Amino acid sequence: MNNYQALVICAALAYASPAAAAEYFAVTPSGSAETFFQQEPKAVIGLLSSRCIDAKWSLISSSETELVCEAPLSTGQSILGQMLMGNSYSTPPRRFFRYNVASVNGVSRVQASGWMELQMAFGQTRRTDFDGPEFQNSAISFMMGAGGKLPRGTMFPNHVMMGLQGKNTPMGSHAGLYITSVDAGGPAESAGLVSGDIIIRIGSKRLKSPDDWLDATASVTKNATYPVEVVRDGKPKTVTLARAFRPAISEEVAPIAVAPPAVSPDPAATPPPSLADEMAKLAKLKADGVLSEAEFQAAKAKLLK
């Protein structure tokens, strides 16, 4: 298989996710698709297993430090994979993702890898590993969806930060991003964008689907400013944003603080009641009519022995 075929497979058959794009979104210090979890490895395997189940993937194998899931291919993906990797005599391709977990300073470091494989007519296994930004962006997004956090030193050099939050909204045959909030002092606020605006174009890229967001924000990194077209009150409006990038991750992922087990009081350490306390109890019992004078005197004499 040549490099072009491998590239096509990685782009088309890795995670099906809006995080896929032509540029790396989060560049980790190791350069790998990795995140850190606050929990211990055994708990992390459980979180990732649940995430795979939610995605309707099959759990192939699991241990305290490794999880392998199989993600089913659509009919189109299966045909494409078989066409690029095998032939009419090969088995349909299968897609797998592996998560390796290591314990580091009380937290768990998880690296993801993925591949597709099929068997040829005479039993040979042909395999293609996933790589590149399409795989890494989606793998990191998948792990963060299970609770993973990016490691300290992760950088974001390939996509501009606009300083807003939004949600996808259909715009006829195209897509838009409905702005739900704008960060104070950020590029969006400085340019005059407000909640309720709908972004339909970034630079020269019209948003045709939610998947276009990362590619659009990567296309405007070369210039100091870039235009953004929005729809406000039903009318188009273009504003100019200053280029800005997300700051690098500066905080270490810390383990979850575990409360110490509750300590039961030691009965032997509890001091016995004083003579004065016991005498006061007897006096109250007598005053309440529970003890007669004779009973009170007998109990009092017993205490004073």
C-alpha positions as CSV (number, residue, x, y, z in Angstrom):
1,M,0.0,0.0,0.0
2,N,1.4,3.4,-0.9
3,N,1.4,6.5,1.3
4,Y,-1.5,8.1,-0.5
5,Q,-3.7,5.1,0.2
6,A,-2.8,5.1,3.8
7,L,-3.6,8.8,4.1
8,V,-7.0,8.3,2.5
9,I,-7.8,5.4,4.9
10,C,-6.8,7.5,8.0
11,A,-8.8,10.5,6.9
12,A,-11.9,8.5,6.0
13,L,-12.0,5.6,8.5
14,A,-10.7,7.0,11.8
15,Y,-13.2,8.3,14.4
16,A,-16.3,9.7,12.8
17,S,-16.3,12.9,14.8
18,P,-16.7,16.7,14.2
19,A,-13.2,17.0,15.8
20,A,-11.6,15.6,12.7
21,A,-9.7,18.3,10.7
22,A,-6.8,18.9,8.5
23,E,-4.6,20.5,11.2
24,Y,-3.7,19.2,14.7
25,F,-5.9,21.0,17.3
26,A,-4.1,20.2,20.5
27,V,-0.4,19.5,20.2
28,T,0.7,17.5,23.3
29,P,4.3,17.5,24.5
30,S,4.8,14.0,23.4
31,G,3.1,14.6,20.0
32,S,0.8,11.6,20.7
33,A,-2.9,11.3,21.1
34,E,-3.0,11.4,24.9
35,T,-4.8,12.7,27.9
36,F,-4.5,12.5,31.7
37,F,-7.2,11.3,34.1
38,Q,-7.5,12.1,37.7
39,Q,-8.5,8.6,38.6
40,E,-6.4,5.4,39.0
41,P,-5.9,3.2,36.0
42,K,-8.6,0.6,36.9
43,A,-11.2,3.4,37.2
44,V,-10.1,5.0,33.9
45,I,-10.5,1.6,32.1
46,G,-14.1,1.7,33.4
47,L,-14.7,5.2,32.1
48,L,-13.3,4.5,28.7
49,S,-15.2,1.2,28.5
50,S,-18.4,3.1,29.2
51,R,-17.6,5.6,26.5
52,C,-17.0,2.8,24.0
53,I,-20.4,1.3,24.9
54,D,-22.1,4.6,24.6
55,A,-20.6,4.9,21.0
56,K,-22.0,1.4,20.3
57,W,-18.6,-0.1,20.0
58,S,-17.7,-3.7,21.0
59,L,-15.3,-4.3,23.9
60,I,-12.7,-6.7,22.6
61,S,-10.3,-7.0,25.5
62,S,-9.7,-5.3,28.8
63,S,-7.2,-5.3,31.6
64,E,-6.2,-2.8,34.3
65,T,-3.8,-1.1,31.9
66,E,-5.2,-1.6,28.4
67,L,-8.6,-1.5,26.6
68,V,-9.3,-2.5,23.0
69,C,-12.6,-1.6,21.4
70,E,-13.9,-2.4,17.9
71,A,-15.8,0.4,16.1
72,P,-18.1,-0.9,13.4
73,L,-17.7,0.5,9.9
74,S,-20.5,1.7,7.7
75,T,-21.2,0.0,4.5
76,G,-19.4,2.8,2.6
77,Q,-16.4,2.7,4.9
78,S,-16.1,-1.1,4.6
79,I,-16.2,-1.0,0.8
80,L,-13.6,1.8,0.7
81,G,-11.3,0.0,3.2
82,Q,-11.6,-3.3,1.3
83,M,-10.9,-1.5,-2.0
84,L,-7.8,0.3,-0.7
85,M,-6.4,-2.5,1.5
86,G,-7.5,-5.8,0.0
87,N,-9.4,-7.2,-2.9
88,S,-12.6,-9.1,-3.7
89,Y,-11.3,-12.2,-1.9
90,S,-10.3,-10.5,1.3
91,T,-12.5,-10.3,4.4
92,P,-14.4,-7.1,5.2
93,P,-12.1,-4.7,7.2
94,R,-12.4,-4.2,10.9
95,R,-11.5,-1.0,12.9
96,F,-9.9,-1.1,16.3
97,F,-8.9,1.4,18.9
98,R,-6.5,0.7,21.8
99,Y,-6.1,2.7,25.0
100,N,-2.9,2.2,27.1
101,V,-3.1,3.4,30.6
102,A,-0.1,4.1,32.9
103,S,-0.1,5.4,36.5
104,V,2.1,8.5,36.9
105,N,2.3,10.4,40.2
106,G,-1.2,9.4,41.3
107,V,-2.9,10.2,38.0
108,S,-3.4,8.1,34.8
109,R,-1.8,8.8,31.5
110,V,-3.7,7.4,28.5
111,Q,-2.4,7.1,25.0
112,A,-4.7,6.1,22.1
113,S,-3.9,4.2,18.9
114,G,-6.0,2.8,16.1
115,W,-5.8,0.6,13.1
116,M,-7.8,-1.2,10.5
117,E,-7.1,-4.8,9.4
118,L,-8.4,-7.5,7.1
119,Q,-7.4,-11.0,6.1
120,M,-6.4,-11.9,2.6
121,A,-7.4,-15.0,0.8
122,F,-4.5,-17.1,2.1
123,G,-4.8,-16.0,5.7
124,Q,-2.4,-13.1,5.7
125,T,-3.4,-10.2,7.9
126,R,-3.0,-6.8,6.3
127,R,-3.1,-3.8,8.7
128,T,-3.0,0.0,8.4
129,D,-2.4,2.2,11.5
130,F,-4.3,5.4,11.9
131,D,-2.2,8.6,12.1
132,G,-2.4,12.3,11.4
133,P,-4.6,15.2,12.6
134,E,-7.9,13.5,11.7
135,F,-7.2,10.6,14.0
136,Q,-5.5,12.5,16.8
137,N,-8.1,15.3,17.0
138,S,-10.9,12.8,17.3
139,A,-9.0,10.4,19.6
140,I,-8.3,13.3,22.1
141,S,-11.9,14.5,21.8
142,F,-13.1,11.0,22.5
143,M,-10.9,10.6,25.6
144,M,-11.9,14.1,26.9
145,G,-15.5,13.0,26.6
146,A,-14.7,10.3,29.1
147,G,-13.1,12.7,31.6
148,G,-9.6,13.0,30.3
149,K,-7.7,16.3,30.5
150,L,-4.9,17.6,28.3
151,P,-1.4,17.4,29.8
152,R,0.6,20.5,30.9
153,G,2.5,22.0,28.0
154,T,-0.1,21.2,25.3
155,M,-0.2,24.0,22.7
156,F,-2.8,25.2,20.2
157,P,-0.8,26.8,17.4
158,N,-3.0,25.8,14.4
159,H,-6.4,27.3,15.1
160,V,-7.5,30.8,16.2
161,M,-9.3,31.4,19.4
162,M,-12.4,33.6,18.9
163,G,-13.4,33.9,22.6
164,L,-17.0,32.7,22.4
165,Q,-19.3,29.8,23.1
166,G,-21.9,28.6,20.7
167,K,-24.1,25.8,19.4
168,N,-24.5,24.4,15.9
169,T,-27.6,25.6,14.1
170,P,-28.9,24.7,10.6
171,M,-28.9,27.5,8.0
172,G,-30.8,26.1,5.1
173,S,-28.4,23.8,3.2
174,H,-25.5,25.2,5.2
175,A,-24.6,25.4,8.9
176,G,-24.1,28.2,11.4
177,L,-22.8,28.6,14.9
178,Y,-25.3,30.4,17.2
179,I,-23.3,32.4,19.8
180,T,-24.6,31.7,23.3
181,S,-22.0,33.8,25.2
182,V,-19.0,36.0,24.5
183,D,-15.8,36.0,26.6
184,A,-15.1,39.4,28.2
185,G,-12.1,41.0,26.6
186,G,-11.8,38.4,23.9
187,P,-11.4,38.9,20.2
188,A,-15.2,38.3,19.6
189,E,-16.2,41.0,22.1
190,S,-13.6,43.4,20.8
191,A,-15.0,43.0,17.3
192,G,-18.6,43.6,18.5
193,L,-20.0,40.1,18.3
194,V,-22.8,39.5,20.7
195,S,-25.0,36.6,22.0
196,G,-27.6,35.7,19.4
197,D,-25.3,36.4,16.4
198,I,-25.0,33.4,14.0
199,I,-21.6,32.8,12.5
200,I,-21.9,31.6,8.9
201,R,-18.4,32.4,7.5
202,I,-14.8,32.6,8.9
203,G,-12.3,34.1,6.5
204,S,-13.3,32.9,3.1
205,K,-14.7,29.6,4.4
206,R,-18.5,29.2,4.5
207,L,-19.6,26.8,7.1
208,K,-21.4,24.0,5.3
209,S,-21.5,21.6,8.2
210,P,-20.5,21.5,11.9
211,D,-17.4,19.6,10.8
212,D,-16.1,22.7,9.1
213,W,-15.5,24.7,12.3
214,L,-11.9,23.5,12.9
215,D,-10.8,23.8,9.3
216,A,-12.3,27.3,9.2
217,T,-10.5,28.5,12.3
218,A,-7.3,26.9,10.9
219,S,-7.6,28.8,7.6
220,V,-7.2,32.3,9.2
221,T,-4.0,31.8,11.3
222,K,-1.6,33.5,8.8
223,N,-2.9,37.1,9.1
224,A,-3.1,39.5,12.0
225,T,-6.9,40.0,11.4
226,Y,-9.6,38.1,9.6
227,P,-13.2,38.7,8.6
228,V,-16.2,36.9,10.2
229,E,-19.6,37.0,8.7
230,V,-22.6,36.7,10.9
231,V,-26.4,36.9,10.7
232,R,-27.8,39.4,13.2
233,D,-31.6,40.1,13.3
234,G,-31.9,38.3,10.0
235,K,-29.4,40.5,8.2
236,P,-25.7,39.7,7.2
237,K,-23.0,41.6,8.9
238,T,-19.2,41.3,8.7
239,V,-16.8,42.1,11.5
240,T,-13.0,41.9,11.8
241,L,-11.4,39.8,14.5
242,A,-7.8,40.1,15.8
243,R,-5.9,36.8,15.6
244,A,-5.4,35.1,18.9
245,F,-4.5,31.6,20.0
246,R,-5.4,29.6,23.1
247,P,-2.8,29.7,25.8
248,A,-0.8,26.6,26.4
249,I,-2.0,24.3,29.2
250,S,0.0,25.3,32.3
251,E,-1.6,23.2,35.1
252,E,-0.7,19.7,36.0
253,V,-3.6,17.2,36.2
254,A,-4.0,16.5,39.9
255,P,-5.4,13.2,41.4
256,I,-8.8,13.3,42.9
257,A,-8.5,14.1,46.6
258,V,-9.7,11.1,48.6
259,A,-11.1,11.7,52.1
260,P,-9.4,9.7,54.8
261,P,-11.5,6.9,56.3
262,A,-13.6,7.9,59.2
263,V,-12.1,6.9,62.6
264,S,-14.5,5.3,65.0
265,P,-14.1,6.5,68.6
266,D,-12.3,4.1,70.9
267,P,-14.6,3.2,73.7
268,A,-11.6,2.6,76.0
269,A,-10.5,6.2,75.4
270,T,-13.7,7.6,76.6
271,P,-13.3,8.8,80.2
272,P,-15.8,7.4,82.8
273,P,-18.4,9.8,84.2
274,S,-17.3,11.7,87.3
275,L,-18.7,11.1,90.8
276,A,-20.4,14.4,90.7
277,D,-22.2,13.5,87.4
278,E,-23.4,10.2,88.9
279,M,-24.6,11.9,92.1
280,A,-26.5,14.5,90.0
281,K,-28.2,11.7,88.0
282,L,-29.3,10.0,91.3
283,A,-30.6,13.2,92.7
284,K,-32.7,13.8,89.5
285,L,-34.1,10.3,89.6
286,K,-35.1,10.9,93.2
287,A,-36.7,14.3,92.4
288,D,-38.6,12.7,89.5
289,G,-40.0,10.1,91.8
290,V,-38.2,7.3,90.1
291,L,-36.2,6.4,93.3
292,S,-37.5,6.3,96.8
293,E,-35.5,7.8,99.7
294,A,-34.3,4.4,100.7
295,E,-33.2,3.5,97.1
296,F,-31.5,6.8,96.8
297,Q,-29.5,6.3,99.9
298,A,-28.5,2.8,98.9
299,A,-27.3,3.9,95.5
300,K,-25.5,6.9,97.0
301,A,-23.7,4.6,99.5
302,K,-22.6,2.3,96.7
303,L,-21.1,5.2,94.8
304,L,-19.2,6.5,97.8
305,K,-17.6,3.1,98.6
